[in-house]
Structure formats: C-alpha cells, structure tokens
Amino acid sequence: AGNRMTLVSQAVRLLCKAASVLVMARLVPPGEHGLWVMAASFVLILYIARDLGLGVVAVQAPELSPGQLKRLFLAQNGLGLAWGALTLVAASGIAAFYRQPDLTRLVMLMGLVFPLSALGATPRAVLTRDMRLATIARVETVTALIATAVMIGAGLQGAGAFSFAIFWLTNEGLTAVGLIIKAGWRPTTATGEPLGDLWAKGRTLSAQSLLQFLTQQIDGIIIARWMGAAPAGLYSRASQILSLPTLHIAQPISSVTTATLARCRTDLPIFNQHALGAFRFCAWSILPALALVAALPDAWIRLLLGPDWAGSATVVPGLALAASCSALNAPLLAIALGTDRVKRLWAATLLGLPLLVVCITVGMKTGLSG
C-alpha cells in the first residue's frame, strides 16, 4: 500500500519536475544554472547530514519512548539551526572557491532550508514508524505542485538561479507544516531521555551518506571549479534529467522498502519477497527508458531543453549508464539499511571516491564528454 501511494505521488512529482525542466531551461540560461550548481554543491552536503542520520535510525528503532521523541525533536532542530548558521558563515568562502562573488547571497538564502526541514523531521519519523506512508506521499505531492508553480513564477520574473532556491525553500517549508498537521505529534512535557545508540548508528549512516553523496557530486564540483558556470550548467542539467527516474522511482521505493524490511527481517520469505520485488520493479521501470535516451541523446536534449542546451548531448550516453547503476543501487541500499549492515557499504564508497577524482581530472582535458 505504501508503494502504491508513493508511486502515485512520485508520478505527480515527476510530471512537475519534467514540466519545470522544460520551462526553466527556457527561462534560466546555462550560466545561471551553473551558479545554482555551485551553490548547491556545498549546501547539499550539509543537507545530507542535516540530522546526522537520526531520522532514519529512529524509524528502524524497535521502540521510542515519548521522552526519546522529545529529545529527537530537540536534537534535530538544534542541528537545523547550527547548519543554517554555518551556511551563512561559509557563504563568502564558497563564492571565493568558485571565483563567483554573486554566489554569496544565493548560498545565504539557501541556508534557511535547514531550520525549515528540521521542523518536519520528527513528525516525518512518527508517520513513517506508524507506516502512514500514504499520508507522507500526499503531503509531498501537494507541496511539490505549489513549489513548482512558485519557482516558475520566480523564473518568469527574472530571478535566475534564485528561482531554484525559492522552490527548495517553499517545498521544505510547506512540507514541514503539512507533516506537523498530519502527524498530530507535539513535544510533550515528559523529561527528555537519552537517544542511546541512535547517535552512534546515525553518525555511521551520515558518514556513509556523505561519502556516497560526494561520489555522486564530485564530478559537478570539479567541473564547476575548473571549467566555469556554463559547462557546469550543461553537464548538471543533463545529469539532472537522467537522475529523475532514480530520484522519483527508485529512491522512494527504496525508502518504503527500508521501513518494510526493518520490520520483517526475521521472516525470511516475506523479507525476500519485498526485497526482490523492489529490485525487479526498479530495473524494469527505469532501465528501458534510460537506454532509449542514451540511444538518441541529441533528439532528447533538443526536445526537452531546446537548442541552447545542445552541448549537453555529448555527456548523455555515459551519464545514462551511471544512472542505470544508481537505479539498481537504491534497492540494494534499502536491503543494507533494513538489515543494519551500513558499514559494509564503506569499502566500495571509499574506493570509488578517489578513483572518480582521478578519472574526472584526466577526462576533463578532452572536455565535458571526457
């Protein structure tokens, strides 16, 4: 049931994303999009670790007392304020790193996403623990529709790269409000209780997530730093399009699968049924579409983005292969999380990150396609 409603929600959000890509590609030029990539490269790193993994491990925990939920709420909101303050302080340094003074204001605005996201973090954990996944999906669907409309409106007003930041802030703020209302949970007067080993598990998960995120984003960071805003925009937009199936199909299914597997890990037949079902669904629903895009890159880029983005076509075949691997990794990650084997993911990630840096640095000498 969670999968069905999640897929309906993601279908709506995918249509919103596709529509926004078509419209925003014609409202925001590659150079402005490159500025957004530069700003997001830092903020998204902090966003991955925004609650140090406490939300995920709270869902996995067999029991959570009212006192622990209160402590979880305080911890997540405290971290949200801390990350927001850090973003404000680091804004000028990020602009200096990319040699783009205009980035300072954009990064400072994006720092507001952390306290907004933190407000809805504990209600989300409560809803997920209760397997009220359909409720979460409905809230996210409505907020995505509203935020997309706001972003397009900002783009029409000439907001440029700020349009994407406005979308993010609108989406996080409205989602937090919706989750708070639907969860019906409020901090109690109960004495806060220690979170125990949730901190340790959360830190391990966050470290793994950060390494995985860097592995996925290091190409864009290096290209933005050494090739400039326009090439970074061309590369990032192609990568964004190819990541849509993983973002809106594989990862949501993975989230539902993680919550499910964590509760049936002792029942092997049921566990296998859910794990294999998620893997097969991701493979059959995503890989054929990516193969079609990889076979006709020029036609797809011109159709989706217009002639100004024709330079993106050279990177599509390679990125399509990477996106295929990412789609298959999502259910495998759910299995690792559902069986509490996160540490086993470290070796591959630690090997992949330096290898990617070397390959991208060498390949960049021949341009984006390299």
Secondary structure, DSSP 8 states (H G I E B T S, - for coil): -HHHHHHHHHHHHHHHHHHHHHHHHHHS-HHHHHHHHHHHHHHHHHHHTTTTTHHHHHHH-S---HHHHHHHHHHHHHHHHHHHHHHHHHHHHHHHHHT-TTHHHHHHHHTTHHHHHHHTHHHHHHHHHTT-HHHHHHHHHHHHHHHHHHHHHHHHTT-TTHHHHHHHHHHHHHHHHHHHHHH-----SS-----TTHHHHHHHHHHHHHHHHHHHHHHHHHHHHHH-HHHHHHHHHHHHHHHHHIIIIIHHHHHHHHHHHHHSTT-HHHHHHHHHHHHHHHHHHHHHHHHHHHHSHHHHHHHHT-GGGGGGGGGHHHHHHHHHHHHHHHHHHHHHHHTT-GGGGHHHHHHHHHHHHHHHHHHGGG-S--
